[in-house]
Amino acid sequence: MWNKITIGVVVLVLGLALVGCGAAAKMIVAKSQSERADVFQEISGAEAIPAGYADLTIRANIKTHVEGYYIGESKESAHGKEVYPFLINIDEQAVLWKVKGEKHQLPKYVDGKTSRDPEAGEGMKYVLDKKVRLAAGKHTVFFGLPGEPYFTTTEISVKDAGQYVLEFKPGYKYKTSPTRIPTFLKGVSSFEALFTMTADRAQ
């Protein structure tokens, strides 16, 4: 029932301007390579879940500055481009999803005061929303952003015929003046992983 995924998807990632060459970048390159192809399968629709499996919706989003906002930024940067790469690796099976962005603008000032919304201002918003099917049991999920580079890992456990959501919510770095407020213009600092069950066989 599984679709074959090309071993060595790292080639795709390396073509996307992996920023920097530190430990995070090296980890993302390593996790971009599939050692297995039988862990999960991307699905669409609401077809019945076969016995022994569960459905997992993976969501994440990030807002970046528009292309050319920072003078001197590499033209290879993923920031502000038409698509933005999200890397998921579950139990050594990797997939690189390229998500189309949309212009996103929120007011910088509210009631005459500087907005404290981290996404205030004009930028590009990228929203990942994918569903995969995988075997019931415990799994290790690696979430990486080749364009930053940034990664985090979380452990999940899914039950037979259950439906789950794993959402990665971004936290942004702070600007230093005139007030210390987080802003997407400074880049992402972290992602919080939120794992919830939405339904199971008993319902």
Summary of the structure (lengths in Angstrom):
residues: 203
radius of gyration: 18.3
end to end distance: 25.8
largest distance: 57.3
contacts: 595
relative contact order: 0.22
helix: 8%
strand: 50%
